[in-house]
Amino acid sequence: MNTNRGEGAEHMEDLGASLSDKNQAGAELTDTERSILALEKRRWKYPGAKEQAILAELNLGPIAYYQKLNVLIDDPRAIRIEPALTRRLREHRDS
């Protein structure tokens, strides 16, 4: 029987904090982030078609889109969900 309730309470607080950290690290992508990745998977037949889709589907200008994309491809959540795509995009960006 545990007579020192203080230690148990501290342990429970630490456990709760670590679970909270894991939940934040494993948080899902937003709808916009998922849409950006989906858009990057598509192939574009005509010049300017991708930029038109960015504006029509995401209501973003190309500059804002590419800023978000560059942050997203380094995000561990996106890397976990789309490892091949994010690796390809990082290699293309860094070359």
N, CA, C and O atoms as a DFTB+ gen file, in Angstrom:
380 C
 N C O
     1  1       0.832      -1.172       0.000
     2  2       0.000       0.000       0.000
     3  2       0.878       1.235       0.000
     4  3       1.786       1.350       0.823
     5  1       0.621       2.154      -0.905
     6  2       1.403       3.373      -1.040
     7  2       0.893       4.423      -0.069
     8  3      -0.208       4.948      -0.232
     9  1       1.714       4.732       0.959
    10  2       1.302       5.723       1.947
    11  2       1.738       7.117       1.552
    12  3       1.227       8.097       2.093
    13  1       2.665       7.228       0.624
    14  2       3.145       8.543       0.191
    15  2       2.431       8.922      -1.102
    16  3       2.920       8.613      -2.188
    17  1       1.299       9.576      -1.001
    18  2       0.465       9.903      -2.142
    19  2       1.095      10.994      -3.004
    20  3       0.753      11.108      -4.182
    21  1       1.990      11.785      -2.463
    22  2       2.630      12.853      -3.219
    23  2       3.446      12.328      -4.388
    24  3       3.390      12.879      -5.488
    25  1       4.207      11.258      -4.153
    26  2       5.021      10.693      -5.223
    27  2       4.162      10.154      -6.351
    28  3       4.490      10.337      -7.523
    29  1       3.068       9.495      -6.011
    30  2       2.176       8.944      -7.029
    31  2       1.542      10.053      -7.857
    32  3       1.408       9.919      -9.073
    33  1       1.150      11.144      -7.210
    34  2       0.540      12.273      -7.918
    35  2       1.541      12.906      -8.870
    36  3       1.198      13.260      -9.998
    37  1       2.794      13.050      -8.405
    38  2       3.830      13.621      -9.284
    39  2       4.041      12.735     -10.500
    40  3       4.157      13.225     -11.624
    41  1       4.090      11.439     -10.271
    42  2       4.284      10.497     -11.377
    43  2       3.143      10.618     -12.382
    44  3       3.376      10.603     -13.590
    45  1       1.913      10.737     -11.892
    46  2       0.757      10.865     -12.779
    47  2       0.825      12.163     -13.567
    48  3       0.465      12.185     -14.744
    49  1       1.283      13.250     -12.940
    50  2       1.419      14.515     -13.661
    51  2       2.471      14.393     -14.755
    52  3       2.263      14.864     -15.873
    53  1       3.608      13.757     -14.434
    54  2       4.662      13.553     -15.432
    55  2       4.158      12.694     -16.582
    56  3       4.447      12.975     -17.745
    57  1       3.407      11.650     -16.261
    58  2       2.850      10.766     -17.288
    59  2       1.887      11.542     -18.181
    60  3       1.916      11.395     -19.403
    61  1       1.041      12.358     -17.580
    62  2       0.100      13.173     -18.353
    63  2       0.819      14.142     -19.265
    64  3       0.409      14.339     -20.409
    65  1       1.894      14.755     -18.772
    66  2       2.653      15.692     -19.588
    67  2       3.312      14.981     -20.762
    68  3       3.313      15.502     -21.877
    69  1       3.876      13.788     -20.523
    70  2       4.530      13.079     -21.627
    71  2       3.504      12.597     -22.649
    72  3       3.794      12.582     -23.845
    73  1       2.307      12.201     -22.201
    74  2       1.267      11.807     -23.147
    75  2       0.817      12.995     -23.973
    76  3       0.551      12.858     -25.167
    77  1       0.729      14.160     -23.347
    78  2       0.348      15.371     -24.071
    79  2       1.380      15.701     -25.138
    80  3       1.024      16.066     -26.258
    81  1       2.667      15.574     -24.793
    82  2       3.739      15.829     -25.762
    83  2       3.641      14.861     -26.931
    84  3       3.819      15.265     -28.080
    85  1       3.360      13.587     -26.657
    86  2       3.234      12.594     -27.731
    87  2       2.040      12.913     -28.617
    88  3       2.123      12.760     -29.836
    89  1       0.936      13.353     -28.032
    90  2      -0.240      13.704     -28.829
    91  2       0.057      14.877     -29.743
    92  3      -0.380      14.883     -30.893
    93  1       0.786      15.866     -29.261
    94  2       1.131      17.008     -30.099
    95  2       2.071      16.586     -31.216
    96  3       1.922      17.037     -32.352
    97  1       3.035      15.729     -30.910
    98  2       3.970      15.271     -31.933
    99  2       3.269      14.429     -32.983
   100  3       3.672      14.419     -34.146
   101  1       2.224      13.724     -32.581
   102  2       1.508      12.861     -33.509
   103  2       0.262      13.514     -34.075
   104  3      -0.594      12.837     -34.644
   105  1       0.158      14.814     -33.924
   106  2      -1.029      15.520     -34.393
   107  2      -1.196      15.321     -35.899
   108  3      -0.225      15.189     -36.644
   109  1      -2.433      15.305     -36.307
   110  2      -2.749      15.139     -37.719
   111  2      -2.444      16.416     -38.498
   112  3      -2.360      17.505     -37.930
   113  1      -2.283      16.259     -39.790
   114  2      -2.124      17.415     -40.670
   115  2      -3.458      18.126     -40.801
   116  3      -4.517      17.510     -40.676
   117  1      -3.401      19.417     -41.052
   118  2      -4.623      20.175     -41.294
   119  2      -5.154      19.830     -42.683
   120  3      -4.460      19.213     -43.491
   121  1      -6.382      20.233     -42.943
   122  2      -6.960      20.007     -44.272
   123  2      -6.124      20.687     -45.347
   124  3      -5.901      20.118     -46.416
   125  1      -5.662      21.900     -45.069
   126  2      -4.833      22.628     -46.043
   127  2      -3.525      21.899     -46.295
   128  3      -3.093      21.777     -47.441
   129  1      -2.891      21.414     -45.237
   130  2      -1.631      20.689     -45.397
   131  2      -1.832      19.414     -46.221
   132  3      -1.018      19.096     -47.088
   133  1      -2.907      18.694     -45.949
   134  2      -3.199      17.483     -46.744
   135  2      -3.469      17.840     -48.204
   136  3      -3.053      17.123     -49.114
   137  1      -4.166      18.952     -48.418
   138  2      -4.456      19.393     -49.791
   139  2      -3.185      19.780     -50.533
   140  3      -3.049      19.509     -51.727
   141  1      -2.261      20.409     -49.831
   142  2      -0.986      20.786     -50.456
   143  2      -0.236      19.530     -50.897
   144  3       0.265      19.469     -52.020
   145  1      -0.159      18.543     -50.032
   146  2       0.530      17.301     -50.399
   147  2      -0.175      16.601     -51.563
   148  3       0.482      16.079     -52.464
   149  1      -1.493      16.591     -51.545
   150  2      -2.246      15.966     -52.640
   151  2      -1.995      16.694     -53.953
   152  3      -1.870      16.064     -55.003
   153  1      -1.921      18.012     -53.894
   154  2      -1.672      18.795     -55.101
   155  2      -0.278      18.492     -55.654
   156  3      -0.082      18.447     -56.869
   157  1       0.687      18.284     -54.757
   158  2       2.060      17.986     -55.189
   159  2       2.192      16.604     -55.816
   160  3       3.154      16.348     -56.539
   161  1       1.249      15.716     -55.552
   162  2       1.284      14.373     -56.156
   163  2       0.801      14.390     -57.599
   164  3       1.113      13.487     -58.375
   165  1       0.049      15.403     -57.950
   166  2      -0.564      15.458     -59.280
   167  2       0.458      15.855     -60.348
   168  3       1.468      16.497     -60.061
   169  1       0.170      15.458     -61.566
   170  2       0.982      15.833     -62.729
   171  2       0.220      16.908     -63.492
   172  3      -1.009      16.885     -63.555
   173  1       0.949      17.839     -64.065
   174  2       0.332      18.990     -64.728
   175  2       0.660      18.953     -66.209
   176  3       1.827      18.905     -66.600
   177  1      -0.376      18.975     -67.023
   178  2      -0.224      18.836     -68.469
   179  2       0.121      20.169     -69.131
   180  3       0.882      20.195     -70.098
   181  1      -0.424      21.272     -68.624
   182  2      -0.253      22.568     -69.268
   183  2       0.454      23.558     -68.354
   184  3       0.272      23.520     -67.137
   185  1       1.263      24.449     -68.936
   186  2       1.902      25.484     -68.122
   187  2       0.850      26.355     -67.430
   188  3      -0.147      26.746     -68.037
   189  1       1.085      26.643     -66.176
   190  2       0.161      27.493     -65.434
   191  2      -1.005      26.754     -64.802
   192  3      -1.735      27.333     -63.998
   193  1      -1.196      25.479     -65.149
   194  2      -2.331      24.726     -64.613
   195  2      -2.201      24.535     -63.103
   196  3      -3.194      24.600     -62.379
   197  1      -0.980      24.299     -62.630
   198  2      -0.780      24.097     -61.200
   199  2      -1.099      25.379     -60.434
   200  3      -1.762      25.333     -59.397
   201  1      -0.635      26.513     -60.934
   202  2      -0.893      27.788     -60.268
   203  2      -2.391      28.091     -60.227
   204  3      -2.893      28.621     -59.237
   205  1      -3.102      27.752     -61.304
   206  2      -4.556      27.940     -61.318
   207  2      -5.225      27.043     -60.283
   208  3      -6.156      27.471     -59.601
   209  1      -4.760      25.811     -60.161
   210  2      -5.325      24.880     -59.175
   211  2      -5.044      25.356     -57.750
   212  3      -5.899      25.236     -56.873
   213  1      -3.848      25.893     -57.522
   214  2      -3.497      26.414     -56.197
   215  2      -4.489      27.498     -55.790
   216  3      -5.005      27.491     -54.672
   217  1      -4.746      28.416     -56.690
   218  2      -5.664      29.513     -56.392
   219  2      -7.103      29.010     -56.256
   220  3      -7.801      29.385     -55.314
   221  1      -7.547      28.172     -57.180
   222  2      -8.934      27.705     -57.188
   223  2      -9.245      26.765     -56.017
   224  3     -10.305      26.871     -55.399
   225  1      -8.326      25.854     -55.718
   226  2      -8.607      24.822     -54.719
   227  2      -8.216      25.226     -53.304
   228  3      -8.864      24.817     -52.340
   229  1      -7.167      26.020     -53.175
   230  2      -6.669      26.363     -51.848
   231  2      -6.856      27.831     -51.492
   232  3      -6.649      28.234     -50.347
   233  1      -7.249      28.626     -52.483
   234  2      -7.416      30.062     -52.284
   235  2      -6.123      30.695     -51.755
   236  3      -6.147      31.555     -50.875
   237  1      -5.011      30.251     -52.309
   238  2      -3.691      30.771     -51.958
   239  2      -3.012      31.274     -53.217
   240  3      -3.197      30.727     -54.304
   241  1      -2.227      32.316     -53.052
   242  2      -1.370      32.736     -54.144
   243  2      -0.175      31.804     -54.214
   244  3       0.129      31.116     -53.239
   245  1       0.511      31.770     -55.354
   246  2       1.651      30.855     -55.493
   247  2       2.758      31.088     -54.458
   248  3       3.356      30.123     -53.980
   249  1       3.039      32.325     -54.108
   250  2       4.109      32.587     -53.137
   251  2       3.739      32.003     -51.778
   252  3       4.556      31.322     -51.159
   253  1       2.519      32.258     -51.306
   254  2       2.081      31.715     -50.019
   255  2       2.069      30.181     -50.057
   256  3       2.432      29.523     -49.082
   257  1       1.648      29.628     -51.190
   258  2       1.603      28.175     -51.342
   259  2       3.001      27.577     -51.183
   260  3       3.197      26.637     -50.413
   261  1       3.965      28.126     -51.912
   262  2       5.315      27.557     -51.861
   263  2       5.983      27.798     -50.511
   264  3       6.807      26.987     -50.089
   265  1       5.654      28.880     -49.829
   266  2       6.164      29.081     -48.470
   267  2       5.627      27.998     -47.545
   268  3       6.379      27.419     -46.761
   269  1       4.334      27.725     -47.634
   270  2       3.728      26.675     -46.808
   271  2       4.291      25.306     -47.170
   272  3       4.557      24.487     -46.291
   273  1       4.471      25.063     -48.455
   274  2       5.013      23.780     -48.905
   275  2       6.416      23.556     -48.350
   276  3       6.725      22.462     -47.879
   277  1       7.266      24.575     -48.399
   278  2       8.637      24.423     -47.912
   279  2       8.700      24.131     -46.422
   280  3       9.578      23.389     -45.981
   281  1       7.803      24.689     -45.648
   282  2       7.735      24.370     -44.222
   283  2       7.192      22.946     -44.049
   284  3       7.698      22.175     -43.234
   285  1       6.179      22.618     -44.809
   286  2       5.498      21.333     -44.681
   287  2       6.411      20.155     -44.989
   288  3       6.341      19.138     -44.298
   289  1       7.251      20.257     -45.986
   290  2       8.084      19.104     -46.366
   291  2       9.185      18.821     -45.350
   292  3       9.841      17.782     -45.421
   293  1       9.392      19.737     -44.403
   294  2      10.330      19.491     -43.308
   295  2       9.606      19.083     -42.027
   296  3      10.250      18.780     -41.023
   297  1       8.292      19.072     -42.053
   298  2       7.479      18.762     -40.874
   299  2       7.451      17.249     -40.649
   300  3       7.102      16.503     -41.563
   301  1       7.811      16.784     -39.453
   302  2       7.818      15.336     -39.184
   303  2       6.466      14.665     -39.426
   304  3       6.427      13.492     -39.798
   305  1       5.369      15.374     -39.226
   306  2       4.047      14.789     -39.470
   307  2       3.877      14.462     -40.944
   308  3       3.391      13.387     -41.297
   309  1       4.280      15.398     -41.807
   310  2       4.163      15.174     -43.251
   311  2       5.140      14.094     -43.710
   312  3       4.804      13.268     -44.559
   313  1       6.330      14.102     -43.159
   314  2       7.333      13.097     -43.523
   315  2       6.838      11.708     -43.148
   316  3       7.039      10.755     -43.900
   317  1       6.193      11.585     -41.994
   318  2       5.666      10.288     -41.559
   319  2       4.546       9.811     -42.479
   320  3       4.451       8.619     -42.772
   321  1       3.699      10.730     -42.934
   322  2       2.551      10.362     -43.762
   323  2       2.947      10.146     -45.225
   324  3       2.451       9.225     -45.874
   325  1       3.832      10.987     -45.738
   326  2       4.244      10.917     -47.156
   327  2       5.770      10.935     -47.265
   328  3       6.331      11.916     -47.754
   329  1       6.450       9.883     -46.826
   330  2       7.922       9.922     -46.820
   331  2       8.553      10.072     -48.206
   332  3       9.494      10.849     -48.365
   333  1       8.066       9.363     -49.187
   334  2       8.675       9.431     -50.527
   335  2       8.440      10.801     -51.159
   336  3       9.355      11.385     -51.739
   337  1       7.230      11.306     -51.049
   338  2       6.906      12.612     -51.620
   339  2       7.717      13.717     -50.958
   340  3       8.302      14.551     -51.648
   341  1       7.760      13.734     -49.634
   342  2       8.498      14.804     -48.951
   343  2       9.992      14.700     -49.239
   344  3      10.661      15.723     -49.383
   345  1      10.521      13.494     -49.325
   346  2      11.946      13.334     -49.657
   347  2      12.229      13.869     -51.065
   348  3      13.207      14.587     -51.273
   349  1      11.378      13.522     -52.021
   350  2      11.561      14.005     -53.399
   351  2      11.500      15.527     -53.454
   352  3      12.321      16.162     -54.115
   353  1      10.528      16.109     -52.762
   354  2      10.380      17.566     -52.777
   355  2      11.554      18.263     -52.083
   356  3      12.003      19.318     -52.530
   357  1      12.051      17.673     -50.988
   358  2      13.225      18.269     -50.321
   359  2      14.454      18.187     -51.214
   360  3      15.234      19.137     -51.283
   361  1      14.634      17.059     -51.900
   362  2      15.788      16.912     -52.799
   363  2      15.689      17.914     -53.938
   364  3      16.691      18.517     -54.323
   365  1      14.494      18.096     -54.479
   366  2      14.300      19.065     -55.577
   367  2      14.579      20.487     -55.077
   368  3      15.232      21.271     -55.765
   369  1      14.089      20.814     -53.892
   370  2      14.298      22.145     -53.321
   371  2      15.789      22.403     -53.066
   372  3      16.288      23.499     -53.324
   373  1      16.484      21.399     -52.564
   374  2      17.867      21.569     -52.148
   375  2      18.878      21.444     -53.285
   376  3      20.062      21.720     -53.092
   377  1      18.423      21.031     -54.466
   378  2      19.372      20.858     -55.580
   379  2      19.607      22.155     -56.324
   380  3      20.375      22.185     -57.286
